[in-house]
Amino acid sequence: MSSLITWLKQSRKINRRPLNWGFALLSVLLIVSAGFAQDKTAAFLGLFNLLPFFLLFAAHSALIQTFAQLRQMAWVLVIGSMPVVIIGLGQLFLGWSLKLEILWVVLDWTIAPGGNPPGRIAAFFLHANTFAAYLVIIFILSLGLWIEQWQLGINKNSVSSSHSPFPLLFLTVAVIANFITLIFTSSRNGWAIAIFACLAYAFYQGWRILVGGVAAIVSSVLLAAFAPLPIAQIFRWVVPAFFWARLNDDMYPDRPVALMRKTQWEFAWSLAEQHPWTGWGLRSFSELYKVQMQISLGHPHNLFLMLSAETGFPSALIFSGLLAWILITGIQLLQKSKSINTGDRLIFFSYLLAFVGWILLNTVDVTLFDFRLNALSWLILAAICGVVDRYNRQDKLTSHQN
């Protein structure tokens, strides 16, 4: 509803943005691709995972314009994550279950006792990996808020030094709870991106000791998982098997070749080469893979390869280019604007880091099939673009006045 109202009130502003023209062109190409699909019904249904979210992005990038809004949205997301974390932990350790369905497309919450797959927390998300993607984004934002509150607490020269300790206490609990829950998703991708985020924050803050500590822990886990056995055995005395056995797949031996990401990526690339211009149609990968490999698989675990195979190289390249544009303009703002205070820089850096985490997740998975996670992802992109657009307009106005 907020997207529709924003479109009605700020349509002229939205229509003037070149980035929105790019998404409009991409939308046209996706519709054309669906028209050439073998299964046109499935392809046109697949558009609903993309086109409505382009509209959401365009509207909210006009609505979210300030660092205060970024901070407020981050707080809402972190606070909202706590019930989800509790549900996930209850699902895994207490056997909680729930089936709530209202007209399927309106509301469909399923909490399977013991997780999905069994033994891996999923809460009410489609899969443990999808839940891990959500937790990674929330973990990054909560860690950014925590660092900001911690800096306010130690800054004795600031009037904010006498602020209530409750926000820092709550964020400490939120960061730890999200990280622990992320561990129990058993998502290797989620673990890697969370560690990457910690290192990125440490580099950004200049905490060299923390960088060294995290690097030592990561190296120990990797050596326990992949080093020659005599060396690995030494580290396995310290590193729990839960981590190293998950990393090197000892926890899940005899995995079928068809479930290997390398196999899926090669098949998706071969599909893209066969129909390079319009692809095979959205939602076509699963059926084609089943015919070839005799196994059901929803997607090829790489968003960009999936778009190449299903919509063609032009659409995939434009989509990737638009994401690169958003990231580059965000980094440029972070580097060039001296008028941004330290706290605002940190919160903006957190959003950029969450965006990078989302890109990395989508190189080894596909997150757009869960509408909640998809909406969250596009809101983060919209927030980055909204702030960048506002500051660019201010810079142009200042230069004209001078």
N, C-alpha and C positions, 0 to 999 in steps of 0.2 A: 504494500500500500504506500509506504514512504517513497518507493521508487516511482510509482505512478504520479504521486503528488509533485515530486521534484521535477519529473519530466514536464508536467503541465505548467509549472511555475517558471522553470529555467530552460525551456526547450531551445531558446535562441542561443544561450550560452553553451549548452551541450552540443548543439549542432555546429558550432564554430570550431570545436576542438579537432585538430588533425588526427589525433589518436583515435577519436571516435569514428572518423572517416575510415580509418584502417579497419576497425572492427565491423563497420558497415560493409566494406568490400569483402571482408572475410565471410560475413554472413551470406552475402550473395553467392560466393563460391561454394559454400557449404550446401546451400539450397540447390544449386546446379548439380553438385556431386550427388545429392540425394535423388535428383531426377534421373541420373544415369545408373543408379544402383540396380543390382539384380533383384534385391528384395526392397522395393521402394517403401513399403509400409514400415519396415524396421528402420530404414535409413531416416525417414521423416520423423519417426518417434525419437530417434537418436539425437535429432536437432534440439530436443528439449533439455538435453544435458549441457547445451552450449548457448544457444541464442538468448533465452531468458536471462542468463547470467551476464551476457554482454550488455543487456539493457540495465541490469542491476548495477554493473560496473560504471556505466556512463552516468547514471543518475546519482549514485553515491559519491562519485568523484567530484560532482558539483556540490554535493551536500556536505561532505567532510573536507574542511579547508584549513583547520588549525591544529597545532600541536596539542592544545587542550582537549580537542575532540579525540585525537589519537590516544591520549592518556586515558580519557574516560572510557573509550571503547575497550582498551586493554584491560582496565579494571573490571568492566562488565564481563568480559570473556573469562578472566581468571576466576572471578567469584562464581560464575556459572559453571565452571569446570568441576567445582568441588562435589556437588551432588553426583555428577557423572562418574567421578573417581570412586566415590563411595559405592555406587551401584556396581561398578566394575569389580572392586575388591570383594563385595558381597557375592557377586556372581561366581568368582573363582574359589573363594574360601568358605562361603556359607551356602553355596548351592542355590542362590536366589534365581528365580525365573519369572518371566512375565511374557504374556502375549496380549498386546493391545493393538487392535486394528480397526480403523474407521475409514471405510470406503477405500482402503488400500493406499491410494495416492495422497489422501489427506493426512493420515497418520498410520504408521506401521512400525510399532516398537516390539521387537522380539529380544528377550534376554534369555539365552540358553544357559541352563545350569552347568557350571564347569568351564564355560567359555566357548568360543567358536573361532578356530577349531578347538576341540577339547583340550583343556590345560592351558589355554591362552586367553587372557582377558579381552573381551570385545565390547562389554557393556551392551548398549542397544545399537551399536554400529553393525554394518554388514559383516565385518571380518576383523580379526585382531589387528591386521595390518592397517586397516582403515582407522581403527581406534588409535593406533600408534601415530598415524599421521596427524590426527587431531591433537593428541597429547604433545607431540613435538612442537606444534605451533603455539599451543598454550604455554608450554614449558619455556620457550624462547621469550614470549611476552612477559611472563611472570618473573623470569630472571632479570629482564631489563627493568621492570618496576622495582624489584628487590634491590638492585644495585643503586637505583635512584634514591630509594628510601634510606638505604644504608649510608649513602653519601650525605644526605640531609642530616642524618643523625650524628655524623662525625664532624660536620662543618660547624665548628663553634663560633665562627665569625658571622654565621647566618642567623637571622631571626627565626628561621625554621628549625634551629637546633633544639628548641624547646617543644617541638611538635610531639604528638602522642606516639608512643612506641607501638600501638596496636597495628597500624598498617604494616610495619616491618615484621611484626610477629606473625600476622596473618599470611604475608607473602612468603615467609620462611616455611610455614606449614604447607602452603600451596606448592612451592617449588619442590620440596621434598616429596610430597604426596604424588605430584604429577610424575616425578622422575621414578619413584618406586613403582607406580602403576605402569609406566612405560616399560620398565624392566620386565614385568610380568606379561606384557604382550608378546614377549619373545620375538620381537621384530628386529632383525639385525639392521635393517635400514634405519629404523627409528633410533636404535642405540647409536649408530654411527653419526647421524645428523645431530643428535643431542650432544654428543662429545664434541663434534665440530663447532656447535654453537657455543659451548663452554670455552673452547680455545679462542673463538672469534672475540668473545667478550673479554677474555684475558688479554689478548693482543690489543684490543681497543682501549682497555684501561691501563695497559702497560704493566700488568701483573706478571712479571717474568717467572717468579717462583711457581705460581699457579700453572703457567704454561708448561714448565718443566715437570711438575707433579702429574698433570693430566697426561702428558706425553709418556711418562714412565709407566703409568697404569695401563694405558692403551698398548704400549709396547709389550708389557708383561702378558696381557690377554692374547695378543696376536702371536707371541712366541709360544704360549701354551697351546694355541690352536694349530699353528702352521709350521713351527720349527721342526727340524729332525727329531725323532723320538727321544734320543738321550737328553737333548736340550729341553724339549717340551715337557718331559717328565719332571724336571726341576721346577718349572713354573707351575705345573699342575698341582704341586703341593700347596700352592698359595691361591691360585685362581680356581674358583668353583667350576665344576664341570658344566653347570648350567650355562655358563658363558662360552667357554672354549668349544664345548661339544655342539653348541648351537651354531657357532661361527663356521666350523669345518664340516658340519652336517653329520657328525657322528651321532647326534641325537636322533636324526631321521635317516638311517641307512637305507640303501636300496631304493632311493627316490627314482621314479620312472624318468626316463630321458625326456619325455614329452612335458614334464613339469619343470624342467630346467629352464631358466631364463634365457640362456644362450640359444636353446632350441626355438623358443618362442620368438626371440628377436630375429633370428635368421629367417623364420617362416614369414614374419611380418614384412621384413625387407624384401623377400621374394615376391610377396603380393604387391608391394609398392612398385617394384620394377615391372610387373606385368601390366598394371594400370596406373602409370605415373601421373596422369593429368587429373583424373576425377576419382581415382580409387575404386574400391569395391562397394562402397556405401557404408555409412555408420552402422555399427552393431553387426557387421558381417564377419568379423574376425572369428568369433566364437564358433559359428556354424562351419566355416571353412576349415578351421583347425580341427574340429571334431571329425569331419570327413577324412582329413589327411592322417590324423594321429590317433583316432578312435578314443579320444578323451575329451571331456567337457572342460572348457576353460573360458572364463569371461572376457579376458583381455590379454594382450601380450606383455603386460608388466612394463610398459614404457609408453607414456602418453604421446610422445613425438613420433615414435615408430607407428603407433596405432593410427594417428591422424594421417601419416604418410600412406599407410596401407588402405585406410578406409575412405579418405577424402582426397588423396593425391598430394604430390609434392608441392604444388603452388600454395594450397591452403595451409599445409604444415609449415612451410617456410614463412608465410605471412604471419601466422600465429606465433611462431618462434621469434620473428622480428619484432612484433608488437611487445612481447614480453621483454626482449632485450632492450627496447626503447624505454620501457618503464623502469627497468633496473638501472640503466645508464643515467637517465635523468635524475633518478633518486640519489645515486652516488655523487653526481655532479652537485646537487644541492647540498649534500652533506659536506662536500669539500670546499665549496666556494662562499657559502653564506656565513660571514663573520658575525652577523647580527643575531644568530641563533645562540641562545644560552646553552650551558652544558647539559642541563636536564632535558631540554627539548631535543638536542642533538642525540642524546642517549635513547630517547623513546623512538625517534625516527630511525636510528640505527637498528633498534629492535625490530621494527616493522620490515626494514630492508632484509634483515637476517632471517625473519620468518618467511619472507618471499623467496630468498635463496634456498631455505630449507624446503619450501614447497616445490621449487624447481628440481632439487636433488631427489626428492621423494618420487616425483613423476618421471624420473629417468629409470627407476627400478620398479615402479608401480603406476597405477592409474587411480586418481582420487576423485574423479568427477562423477562417479556413479552413485555416490552418497550425496544427496542434495544438501544436507546440513554442512558437510565438509566442503562441498563445492561452493556454497554460499559464503562460508567463512573465508575461503581462499580469495574469492573475488572481492569481498569487502576489504580485505587487507590490500589488495592491488589498488582498489578505488581510493583507499585512504592515502596511500603513497602518492598517487597521481593528483589527488585533490590538493594536497599540501604543496607539491611541486608546482602545480599550475598557479596557485595563489602567489607563491613567492616569485615565480617568473614574471607574472603580471606586475607585481610590485617593483621588481627590478627595472622593467621596461618603463614604468611610470616615472621612477626616479631618474633614469637616464634621460628621458624626454624633458623633465623639469630642469636638469642640469645643462 
